[in-house]
């Protein structure tokens, strides 16, 4: 029941975020994205978090491509510390018809689908940033639990260039 309540709260917050009045230029898109290559584990290095993930530690987002083209997403983390309670969310994603393959729709609860965009992806598929057109949430992720500081600073600068405020950005502890 708590999981359903958290998901409903998340959806309400996402919909309320759509009420922003500031007009922003379209957000950059990484692309073209090779979807099969993008699949697998991504460690969450930092994020502007959704409410359920505000105390996340050891966050990992996993993507698995299904035969029908949908993407099974599994987000796991520890709540409040490295030994905290394990949490798991399993939304489903779909790549839209955008030719970049960088625009997805993420469904946490039927029938609602949230905006999900791959806005940064290095050529080796080792670091990525997931953002939203509204610039309300973001996830900096990597194939490893740590990234070098120069890469991290470049990613932060990119987010700022795209119109993100970094005040709410939270570094996700990765302690394994």
C-alpha positions as a Markdown table, in Angstrom:
| # | Residue | x | y | z |
|---|---|---|---|---|
| 1 | Unk | 0.0 | 0.0 | 0.0 |
| 2 | Unk | 2.9 | 2.4 | 0.8 |
| 3 | Unk | 4.4 | 1.7 | -2.6 |
| 4 | Unk | 1.1 | 2.6 | -4.3 |
| 5 | Unk | 0.8 | 5.8 | -2.2 |
| 6 | Unk | 4.4 | 6.8 | -3.1 |
| 7 | Unk | 3.8 | 6.2 | -6.8 |
| 8 | Unk | 0.5 | 8.3 | -6.7 |
| 9 | Unk | 2.4 | 11.1 | -4.9 |
| 10 | Unk | 5.1 | 10.9 | -7.6 |
| 11 | Unk | 2.6 | 11.2 | -10.4 |
| 12 | Unk | 0.9 | 14.2 | -8.8 |
| 13 | Unk | 4.2 | 15.9 | -8.4 |
| 14 | Unk | 5.2 | 15.3 | -12.0 |
| 15 | Unk | 1.9 | 16.6 | -13.2 |
| 16 | Unk | 2.2 | 19.7 | -11.0 |
| 17 | Unk | 5.6 | 20.4 | -12.3 |
| 18 | Unk | 3.9 | 20.8 | -15.7 |
| 19 | Unk | 2.4 | 24.0 | -14.4 |
| 20 | Unk | 5.7 | 25.9 | -14.6 |
| 21 | Unk | 5.4 | 29.3 | -16.4 |
| 22 | Unk | 8.9 | 29.8 | -17.6 |
| 23 | Unk | 9.4 | 29.0 | -21.3 |
| 24 | Unk | 12.6 | 27.1 | -22.0 |
| 25 | Unk | 14.3 | 26.3 | -25.3 |
| 26 | Unk | 14.1 | 22.6 | -26.2 |
| 27 | Unk | 16.5 | 20.5 | -24.2 |
| 28 | Unk | 19.5 | 18.9 | -26.0 |
| 29 | Unk | 19.2 | 15.3 | -26.9 |
| 30 | Unk | 22.0 | 12.7 | -27.1 |
| 31 | Unk | 21.8 | 10.8 | -30.3 |
| 32 | Unk | 21.6 | 8.7 | -32.1 |
| 33 | Unk | 21.3 | 6.3 | -29.2 |
| 34 | Unk | 22.0 | 2.6 | -29.9 |
| 35 | Unk | 19.3 | 1.2 | -27.7 |
| 36 | Unk | 20.8 | -2.3 | -27.2 |
| 37 | Unk | 24.1 | -0.8 | -26.3 |
| 38 | Unk | 22.4 | 1.5 | -23.7 |
| 39 | Unk | 20.9 | -1.4 | -21.9 |
| 40 | Unk | 22.4 | -2.8 | -18.7 |
| 41 | Unk | 23.3 | -1.3 | -15.3 |
| 42 | Unk | 23.9 | 2.4 | -14.7 |
| 43 | Unk | 25.0 | 3.7 | -11.2 |
| 44 | Unk | 23.3 | 6.9 | -10.1 |
| 45 | Unk | 26.1 | 9.3 | -9.4 |
| 46 | Unk | 23.9 | 12.4 | -8.7 |
| 47 | Unk | 20.3 | 13.4 | -9.2 |
| 48 | Unk | 17.6 | 16.0 | -8.8 |
| 49 | Unk | 15.5 | 13.3 | -7.1 |
| 50 | Unk | 11.9 | 12.2 | -7.2 |
| 51 | Unk | 10.4 | 12.1 | -3.7 |
| 52 | Unk | 10.8 | 8.4 | -3.1 |
| 53 | Unk | 14.6 | 8.6 | -3.9 |
| 54 | Unk | 15.6 | 11.6 | -1.8 |
| 55 | Unk | 17.5 | 9.4 | 0.7 |
| 56 | Unk | 18.9 | 6.9 | -1.9 |
| 57 | Unk | 22.3 | 5.3 | -1.5 |
| 58 | Unk | 23.8 | 2.8 | -3.9 |
| 59 | Unk | 21.3 | 3.6 | -6.6 |
| 60 | Unk | 21.4 | 1.5 | -9.7 |
| 61 | Unk | 19.1 | 1.9 | -12.7 |
| 62 | Unk | 18.9 | -1.2 | -15.0 |
| 63 | Unk | 17.4 | -1.3 | -18.5 |
| 64 | Unk | 16.4 | -4.5 | -20.3 |
| 65 | Unk | 15.1 | -4.5 | -23.8 |
| 66 | Unk | 12.0 | -6.6 | -24.4 |
| 67 | Unk | 11.0 | -8.4 | -27.6 |
| 68 | Unk | 8.1 | -6.0 | -28.1 |
| 69 | Unk | 10.5 | -3.0 | -27.9 |
| 70 | Unk | 9.5 | -1.9 | -24.4 |
| 71 | Unk | 12.2 | -1.5 | -21.8 |
| 72 | Unk | 11.9 | -3.1 | -18.4 |
| 73 | Unk | 13.4 | -0.7 | -15.9 |
| 74 | Unk | 14.6 | -1.7 | -12.5 |
| 75 | Unk | 15.7 | 1.0 | -10.1 |
| 76 | Unk | 17.2 | -0.3 | -6.8 |
| 77 | Unk | 18.7 | 1.6 | -3.9 |
| 78 | Unk | 19.2 | 1.6 | -0.2 |
| 79 | Unk | 17.1 | 4.1 | 1.8 |
| 80 | Unk | 19.1 | 6.3 | 4.2 |
| 81 | Unk | 22.4 | 4.5 | 4.2 |
| 82 | Unk | 24.6 | 1.8 | 2.7 |
| 83 | Unk | 22.9 | -0.8 | 5.0 |
| 84 | Unk | 19.4 | 0.8 | 4.8 |
| 85 | Unk | 16.2 | -0.9 | 3.6 |
| 86 | Unk | 16.4 | -2.0 | -0.1 |
| 87 | Unk | 13.9 | -0.3 | -2.3 |
| 88 | Unk | 12.9 | -1.4 | -5.8 |
| 89 | Unk | 10.8 | 0.3 | -8.5 |
| 90 | Unk | 10.0 | -1.3 | -11.9 |
| 91 | Unk | 8.5 | 1.2 | -14.3 |
| 92 | Unk | 8.3 | 0.3 | -18.0 |
| 93 | Unk | 9.7 | 2.6 | -20.7 |
| 94 | Unk | 9.1 | 3.0 | -24.5 |
| 95 | Unk | 11.3 | 4.7 | -27.0 |
| 96 | Unk | 9.2 | 7.3 | -28.9 |
| 97 | Unk | 9.4 | 7.8 | -32.6 |
| 98 | Unk | 12.0 | 10.5 | -32.3 |
| 99 | Unk | 14.8 | 9.5 | -34.7 |
| 100 | Unk | 17.5 | 10.0 | -32.0 |
| 101 | Unk | 16.1 | 7.2 | -29.8 |
| 102 | Unk | 16.8 | 9.6 | -26.9 |
| 103 | Unk | 13.1 | 10.5 | -26.1 |
| 104 | Unk | 11.4 | 7.9 | -24.0 |
| 105 | Unk | 8.1 | 7.6 | -22.1 |
| 106 | Unk | 8.4 | 6.1 | -18.6 |
| 107 | Unk | 5.3 | 4.5 | -17.0 |
| 108 | Unk | 5.3 | 4.2 | -13.2 |
| 109 | Unk | 1.5 | 3.7 | -13.0 |
| 110 | Unk | -0.9 | 3.0 | -15.7 |
| 111 | Unk | -2.1 | 5.0 | -17.7 |
| 112 | Unk | 0.4 | 7.9 | -17.0 |
| 113 | Unk | 3.6 | 8.2 | -18.9 |
| 114 | Unk | 6.4 | 10.6 | -17.9 |
| 115 | Unk | 8.9 | 12.4 | -20.1 |
| 116 | Unk | 12.3 | 10.8 | -20.0 |
| 117 | Unk | 15.2 | 12.0 | -22.2 |
| 118 | Unk | 18.8 | 10.9 | -22.7 |
| 119 | Unk | 20.4 | 14.4 | -22.9 |
| 120 | Unk | 24.0 | 13.4 | -22.5 |
| 121 | Unk | 25.8 | 10.2 | -23.6 |
| 122 | Unk | 29.5 | 9.8 | -24.1 |
| 123 | Unk | 30.6 | 7.9 | -27.2 |
| 124 | Unk | 31.7 | 4.9 | -25.1 |
| 125 | Unk | 28.4 | 4.6 | -23.3 |
| 126 | Unk | 30.1 | 5.0 | -20.0 |
| 127 | Unk | 28.3 | 8.2 | -18.7 |
| 128 | Unk | 24.9 | 9.6 | -19.3 |
| 129 | Unk | 22.5 | 12.2 | -18.1 |
| 130 | Unk | 18.7 | 11.6 | -18.1 |
| 131 | Unk | 16.6 | 14.8 | -18.0 |
| 132 | Unk | 13.2 | 16.1 | -18.7 |
| 133 | Unk | 12.0 | 18.9 | -21.0 |
| 134 | Unk | 10.7 | 20.7 | -17.9 |
| 135 | Unk | 14.2 | 20.7 | -16.2 |
| 136 | Unk | 12.6 | 19.5 | -13.0 |
| 137 | Unk | 14.4 | 16.1 | -12.5 |
| 138 | Unk | 17.8 | 14.8 | -13.7 |
| 139 | Unk | 20.0 | 11.8 | -13.2 |
| 140 | Unk | 23.7 | 11.7 | -13.8 |
| 141 | Unk | 24.7 | 8.0 | -14.2 |
| 142 | Unk | 27.7 | 5.9 | -15.1 |
| 143 | Unk | 28.6 | 2.3 | -15.7 |
| 144 | Unk | 30.8 | 2.4 | -12.6 |
| 145 | Unk | 30.0 | 3.6 | -9.1 |
| 146 | Unk | 32.5 | 6.5 | -9.3 |
| 147 | Unk | 33.5 | 8.9 | -12.0 |
| 148 | Unk | 36.4 | 11.3 | -12.2 |
| 149 | Unk | 35.9 | 14.9 | -11.1 |
| 150 | Unk | 36.5 | 16.5 | -14.4 |
| 151 | Unk | 33.8 | 14.3 | -16.1 |
| 152 | Unk | 31.4 | 15.1 | -13.2 |
| 153 | Unk | 32.1 | 18.9 | -13.5 |
| 154 | Unk | 31.6 | 18.7 | -17.3 |
| 155 | Unk | 28.2 | 17.0 | -16.7 |
| 156 | Unk | 27.2 | 19.7 | -14.2 |
| 157 | Unk | 28.2 | 22.5 | -16.6 |
| 158 | Unk | 26.1 | 20.8 | -19.3 |
| 159 | Unk | 23.1 | 20.6 | -17.1 |
| 160 | Unk | 23.4 | 24.3 | -16.3 |
| 161 | Unk | 23.7 | 25.2 | -20.0 |
| 162 | Unk | 20.5 | 23.3 | -20.5 |
| 163 | Unk | 18.7 | 25.5 | -18.0 |
| 164 | Unk | 18.8 | 23.3 | -14.9 |
| 165 | Unk | 19.2 | 24.8 | -11.5 |
| 166 | Unk | 21.7 | 22.7 | -9.6 |
| 167 | Unk | 20.6 | 23.8 | -6.1 |
| 168 | Unk | 18.5 | 20.6 | -5.7 |
| 169 | Unk | 21.2 | 18.3 | -7.2 |
| 170 | Unk | 22.2 | 15.6 | -4.7 |
| 171 | Unk | 25.3 | 13.4 | -5.0 |
| 172 | Unk | 24.2 | 9.8 | -4.5 |
| 173 | Unk | 26.5 | 7.9 | -2.1 |
| 174 | Unk | 27.9 | 4.8 | -3.7 |
| 175 | Unk | 29.5 | 2.7 | -1.0 |
| 176 | Unk | 29.9 | -0.9 | -1.8 |
